[in-house]
Amino acid sequence: MNDKACILIVEDEVTISTGLIDVFTYHGFDATCAGEGPEGLRMALSGGFDLILLDVMLPGMDGFEICQRIREQRPDQAIIMLTAKTEDEDIVHGLSLGADDYVAKPFSVTQLVLRVQAVLRRVRPGVPQDNHIELRDGLVLDIPNLSGQRDGEALSFTRREMEVVAYLYANRERPVSREELLSSVWGYARELDIETRTVDIHIAKLRRKIEREPKSPKHLLTVRGAGYRLAVD
């Protein structure tokens, strides 16, 4: 049985895709490439890939649309966006569509491999034994099914969003720092000092889903100077 992680690289620049296949093969992955947007979407939706490394600028269909369509049909799929667009609005847009992380071009190959390895770490510490989390205001979250409900309204979450909630729930007696979330949920080594807005953007996305008034949260609280805390009765 092949226990190698399988990566789909959706990238139209042949020199980059060829180089990435060589890099990931060297690090023990099975790597496959798609050179156009529609081809990449078709392959991604076919399943069988542990992670999709997705360029933003692609012929036929851009990475943002591909990411959104993958999320609609495969909410648990791990996705990292590879982009030359480093403006905050582009980063926020990609993450808001459900990407687990982003890497800006030009990138360090070492850091890219580390980020891929971090995203692929599916087992997280501190996930509650109970598969359901009940919060205030009648909000119930179903951990394994990436879903929730409040007042008869169905809610859906990405795998990463639910991992953040589960970790905060497991540590609900104290605030959890941004750095701890990066280390324990995303799997980034603390000594790497990786700068990313990923945590902030995922917190904002979660608030839009679970809070009646995201700007005045009652569930997902900010503790100034300390991090975030999940309020549980």
N, C-alpha and C positions, 0 to 999 in steps of 0.2 A: 504493500500500500504506500502511495506517495504522500508523505507528510509535509512536503514543501508548501509554503504559502504561495498562492497564485496571484499575480498582479497583472492587471490590464493597464497598459500605458496608452492613453489616447493623445497623440501628439503628431502634428503634421510635418514638423521639421525632421527630416530623415536623420540628420547628424545627431540630433538630440535623442531621438527615440532609439537609434542604434546604440548610442553610448549608454543610455539608461538600461537597455536590455543587458548589455555586457556587465554593467555595474551590479544589477540586481541578481543576475545569474552567478556572478562571483560571490555574492553574499548569501547564496543558498536559496534564492527564490526561483520560482517558475515565472518567467515574464513573457507576455504577449503584447503585441502592438497593433493599434488601429490608427490609420492615418487621416481619417475623415470623420466628421461629426456623426452622420447617420450610421456609419459602420461601427463606430465606437458605442453608440447607444444600443444598437442591435446586439452587439457582443456582451455589453454590460447586462442587458436584460435577460440574456440567455442563462445567466447564473454561472457558478463555477469559479468566480473570482473572489478572493478574500479582500482585495482592495482595488479601487480604481484610482489611478493617477491621471488626472484630467486637466488638460490644457484648456485655457479659456478661449483663445483665438483659434478657431478651427474652420475649415471649409465645409459648407453645407449646413452646419448647425453649431452654434457656439456652446462653450462649456457650461454656461449658466443654464441654458435650456436643457442640456443633457442631464445636468445635476438634478434639476427640478423633476424631470420625467423619471429618472432612476428612483428618486425618493418617493414618488407617487406609487410606484409598483414594488419597490424593494426598500422599505424604510430602514432595514437593518444593514444595508450595504455601506461599507467603509469607503469614504471618498476623500481624497486630498486634491485640491485644485492647484495647478501649476500655472502661474500667471506672470506676465510682464507688467500687468497693471497693479501698481502699488498704492494707488489712491485709496483712502479710507473707505470711500463710498463703494468701490469695487470689492474690497475685502469684505465689508459688511454685507454686500449683496450676495456674494458667494456663500458666506457662512449662513446667512439667513435662509438660503435655499436648501440647506442641510449638509453642506460640506463639513467634514470633521476638522479640517485644517486647511491651510494654504501655504504655499512656498513661492516666494517671488524670484523671478529670473533677474539677473544671473544668480544661481544658487550654489551653495557648497554641497558637493555630492555627499560628503560625510554627514552633514546635517540633514539632507534629504533622506538618507537611509535611516538615520536615527528617528526621524519623524514618522517614517513608514512603520518602523518597528514599534514605535510608541502607540500609534493608532491601532496596530494589529493586536495589541495586548487586550484581549477581550475580558479577561477575568480581573475584576477590581476588588480591592479590599473594602470591607465595610458595607457590602450590600445586605440589606435586611433580610432575615429569614422569611418573614411574611412577604408574600409577593404583592400585597396591596398596601398602599400608604393612604391613610385617612388624614386629611388636613382640615383646617377650619373652613367654615362657610360651605359645608357639604361637598367638598372636593375630594374625590377618590381617584388614586392613580394605580394603574395595573402595570407593575414593573415588567414582567416578561412579555406582555403583549404591546408594550409601548403605547399605551392608551390611557384614557381617563374619562371621568364623567362628572358633571356638575349641573344640577337643575335639568337633567334630561339631555343636556348637550354633550355630545361626544367630543373628546379631545384626542389628538394624535401627537406623538413625539418621535423624535429621532432617537437612535440608540444612545448617542452621546448626551443628549439632553436628559434622558432618563438616568444615565450613569451619574450625572451631576446631582440630580435630585436624590438618588439613592445614597450617594456619599454624604451629602449634607444631612440627610435623614439619620444615617448611622452615627453622625457626629452632632446631633441636634442640640446637645447640651452646651455647645460652645460655638463661637464663630470660626469659620474655616477661611484661611487666607487664600488669596489668589495663587500664590506660589505653591501652596499645598495642593490645590486643585490641579494645577499644571503637573505636579509630580505624581499625585496619587490617581487621578482620573485619566489624564492624557499620557502619563508615563514618562514625562520629560525628566531627565536627570537634573537635579538642582544645580549641580556645578556647571551646567552648560549655559546658564543665564540666558535662555532663549527669550527674546522679546516677542510677545504676541498678544494681540487683543482678543484672542479666541475666547478666553474665560468671560470677559466683559460682554462680548457679543452673545454668547450662549445664555448668560444671565438675563440679558435684555429680551432675548427670544422667549425664554421660559416665562418671564413676567408677562409678556403679551399673551401667553396662553393660559396661565393659571391665575392671574390677578384680574379682578374686576376693573380696577383702576391701576394700570401698570406704573403710573407715576407716583402713586401712593400705595406701595405694596404692603400687604398684610401677611403674606406667606413667605416670600423670599426677601429677607431683610438685609440691608447693608449696615454693618457695624463699623462706624468710622474708625479708620486706622487699624482695623483687625481683619476685615473680610466680609464674608456672607454667612447668614444663619437662616435655617429653615424653622419657621415658627410652627410648633405642633402643640395642640392642647394637651 
